[in-house]
Amino acid sequence: MRALTCDGLVNRTVTPTVPIRTTYELTALGTDLMPRLMDLVTWVDHHTSTIQTAQAAYDADTPIPPALANRH
């Protein structure tokens, strides 16, 4: 959330209550980005099996160092 706020995509508001209440809302820039993100999510959803097949083929052809073996 900090990075999104820093990038101007989200506004953060802290209300000094007990307990402290923090709310977040999209800025105009964040709102403009949302449909593009949804397009990306939709694309990934439609291509997940193809991506996983490509990853498996890559992994089969490429030795994976033990420290990275569980990254997928």
C-alpha angles and dihedrals in degrees: 000000000000092000092047090050091046090051092052096247096113135035116218120206123187118199113201098229131126105287098025112248121216122189131185130201135176117260121220087267091051091048090051090051096049099081090048091052090048089052089053093048090049091048092050091047091053093046102038096110092048091049091049091049090051091048092050092049091048092048091049091054097039124062109233118217109239092243090060099039096107100044097107 
